[in-house]
Amino acid sequence: MKTHKASNSNKSSNGRRIEKRGMKRKALERCSRLKSSKDFLEVKGIIEQDSNEDSMLQLPGIPLAPSSQNMNPGVTFVLEKASLVPAYVGKKYQILNPEIHGDFLRKKNMDPYKYRPDIVHEALLQIMDTRLCMAGRLQPVYVKTDQGVLIKVEPHARIPESLDKFCAMMSQLLQKLRIKAKGRRDTLLRVVQNPLSQHLPSNSVKLGLSVSSQKEVQLREYVNAVSNNANLVFVVGAMAHGKIDSEYVDDFISEETVKPNVDCLVSVGIRREALASVVAQYPQILRLPLKAKMSSQQYLFSLKLKMDPEGRLHE
């Protein structure tokens, strides 16, 4: 009799467990359906908006290459000679930043102008904020440091807005060789093997953007002339001064609208080779305002620059 009652109680408890599991499964399925359908609609809306050529909003910086609904080539950015130099400071490895490690650099007789992690940080923030990224057209961004380390940044990676957090993340990356997403196995950033050319699409056109190039073009018209099924690779210098590697670049071009600003800066006494390439290139390419960028670099050039209503700079 007791055995019969015990078996009945076990059956009832098992039944309640099964019922609870079923309720939990239904609740989770409902939430997952709502979330997935919402994400699907959002993604579908983005794709439909980008595939409709009549209603497409043009990107103020890099223009989208003309493409049909069946062909959507990607866009890759390469940031050359990025200043991400780790050093053992304060009992831990840190990325050298002149705003924080000014005394350390002076004691070591190191030029503070060469250590500018803020340039590549700002560039990555602007790239990840473009409509190319939101539309799924952005391919992995490659960062090549001035020490030759090649870093692959996935398009869905979140770049910290704080420069300090960004430097801490890059310091961790250079030590562990990869950064993974929390709670998932996805690798967001990783150190990959050189050469860079083996990571670029085979059917790509590699364009170097340089203010010193004699070939001045209107970027939108130049890109529109590229084949529809070609992937665009834009190579940009992420250093304070210097030239980018030309071994794998197909063509070096300069944006016509950027050139007058460069001449303006040179006319007030800034040497062309000392002019930060990001100042001259990113305003038109990545929607970075020239005025905002100059305000962050005035302490390096020891200049007080003003901009008139027509966009010209004056000392």
C-alpha angles and dihedrals in degrees: 000000000000091000091052092051092047091051091050091051091049090051092050093048091048089049092053091050092051090048092051091048090051092051091048091048092051092049092050092046090052093050093045091049092051092047095045094046091049092049090046092053092048093049092043090051091052093048093047091048092051095043092053103087093190095058098033115130110222117234109243091223123030107020119228111249114242110265141163127235090264097049122052109164117198132239123228127194123205117194108200128206096004113184103237103142117164119210135174102251126157095001094305141069114267136174107251113249120174091215090061105021099040094123092046092052093048092050090052092046090240123154109247091204090069096056107071113144088160090074096060090038092056091044093054092048091053094045093051090050096056124107087242088069095044091049092052093246096115115101123201114302115232121211118193114192124216086251091060099256112144117213126190116208117193117226092239093054116118113229114210112245091216114082091215092055090045092053091048090051093049091047089054090047094053090051100042096028093225143049119210130199115258112260093005138076095233114125110221100180129016141167109244133190124268144272102073094209092072091062097049122091114267094230096051134127110218114209122187115209111211133159090212094058115116091212105089115187141163100253097215094053092044093053092045089059091058118099115272095235095048121106113228120227116191115197114200132175113244095188133097093244139350139070130289124239112274101189097098100025116109097199139001116219138173126211111242094218092054097052098075091055090053092049088050092055092046091051091060092057106274112135113236093230090052094049112110106245091215090064092056100038110035100057092072099025103046103019092251108153112239091217093055093047094048091053089060093049102043092096089061095051095036090226135130105217128188129192121217123214090266093058098255120139123229132183 
